[in-house]
Amino acid sequence: MSSDRACMLCGIIQTTNEFGREGCPNCQGVFEQAGVSAMECTSPSFEGMVGMCKPTRSWVAKWLSVDQGIPGVYAIKVDGRLPPEVIDLLPHYKPRDGSQVE
């Protein structure tokens, strides 16, 4: 499991190779717009995992704010901070590490 990482924006968990090869399936457009790589926006440090088959119909997906994401395994909490270039593009950004944006 040491090669697993979680996206700091949506929380999806993938391997390092998947993020390096394909980026984040939910957030890649935002990362490209900000001019950063998906790897800069992932963390190897996360807590909890939730598997979702139908995110659009899941109250847990709504609670995690990933109800518009693809089916997959998502972290409950992701340690780390997104690059400022990404945060600047997101007026309603809520950090996945449990902290609040100043």
C-alpha positions as CSV (number, residue, x, y, z in Angstrom):
1,M,0.0,0.0,0.0
2,S,3.0,2.3,0.3
3,S,2.6,3.3,-3.4
4,D,-1.0,4.5,-2.9
5,R,-1.7,8.2,-2.9
6,A,-4.8,10.3,-2.5
7,C,-5.7,13.4,-4.5
8,M,-5.7,16.4,-2.2
9,L,-8.6,17.9,-4.1
10,C,-11.1,15.1,-4.5
11,G,-9.6,12.3,-2.3
12,I,-9.6,9.5,-4.9
13,I,-7.0,6.9,-4.1
14,Q,-4.8,5.5,-6.9
15,T,-1.3,4.2,-7.2
16,T,1.7,6.5,-7.8
17,N,2.0,5.0,-11.3
18,E,-1.7,5.8,-12.1
19,F,-1.4,9.4,-11.0
20,G,1.9,9.8,-12.9
21,R,0.5,8.2,-16.1
22,E,-3.1,9.5,-16.2
23,G,-3.4,12.2,-13.6
24,C,-6.5,12.4,-11.4
25,P,-9.6,11.2,-13.2
26,N,-11.8,13.9,-11.4
27,C,-9.4,16.9,-11.1
28,Q,-7.0,16.7,-14.0
29,G,-8.6,19.7,-15.9
30,V,-8.2,21.9,-12.8
31,F,-4.6,20.9,-12.4
32,E,-3.8,21.5,-16.1
33,Q,-5.5,24.9,-15.9
34,A,-3.4,25.8,-12.8
35,G,-0.2,24.6,-14.6
36,V,0.7,21.9,-12.0
37,S,1.1,18.2,-12.2
38,A,-1.2,15.7,-10.6
39,M,1.7,14.4,-8.5
40,E,2.1,17.9,-6.9
41,C,-1.6,17.6,-5.8
42,T,-1.5,14.1,-4.2
43,S,-0.4,12.8,-0.9
44,P,0.9,9.5,0.4
45,S,-0.6,10.4,3.8
46,F,-4.3,9.8,4.2
47,E,-6.9,8.3,6.6
48,G,-9.9,6.1,6.0
49,M,-11.2,4.7,2.7
50,V,-14.7,4.5,1.3
51,G,-15.5,2.6,-1.9
52,M,-18.2,4.1,-4.0
53,C,-20.0,2.4,-6.9
54,K,-22.6,5.1,-7.6
55,P,-21.3,8.5,-6.2
56,T,-24.3,10.5,-7.6
57,R,-26.6,8.4,-5.4
58,S,-24.4,8.2,-2.3
59,W,-25.0,10.3,0.8
60,V,-21.3,9.5,1.8
61,A,-20.1,10.9,-1.6
62,K,-22.2,14.0,-1.0
63,W,-20.7,14.4,2.5
64,L,-17.2,14.0,1.0
65,S,-18.1,16.4,-1.8
66,V,-17.3,13.8,-4.5
67,D,-20.8,13.0,-5.6
68,Q,-19.9,14.3,-9.1
69,G,-16.7,12.1,-9.2
70,I,-16.1,8.7,-10.8
71,P,-16.8,5.4,-9.0
72,G,-13.7,4.4,-7.0
73,V,-12.1,4.4,-3.5
74,Y,-11.8,7.7,-1.8
75,A,-9.9,8.9,1.3
76,I,-11.8,10.4,4.2
77,K,-9.0,12.8,5.1
78,V,-5.9,13.7,3.1
79,D,-2.8,15.3,4.6
80,G,-1.1,18.1,2.7
81,R,-1.8,21.4,1.0
82,L,-2.6,22.0,-2.6
83,P,-0.4,24.5,-4.5
84,P,-1.7,28.1,-4.4
85,E,-2.2,28.1,-8.1
86,V,-4.9,25.4,-7.7
87,I,-6.6,27.0,-4.7
88,D,-6.8,30.4,-6.5
89,L,-9.0,28.7,-9.2
90,L,-11.4,27.3,-6.6
91,P,-13.6,29.9,-4.8
92,H,-15.3,27.4,-2.6
93,Y,-12.3,25.2,-1.8
94,K,-12.5,23.1,1.4
95,P,-9.2,21.4,2.4
96,R,-9.4,17.6,2.8
97,D,-7.0,17.7,5.8
98,G,-9.7,19.1,8.1
99,S,-8.3,22.6,8.4
100,Q,-9.8,25.7,7.1
101,V,-8.4,28.1,4.5
102,E,-7.3,31.4,5.9
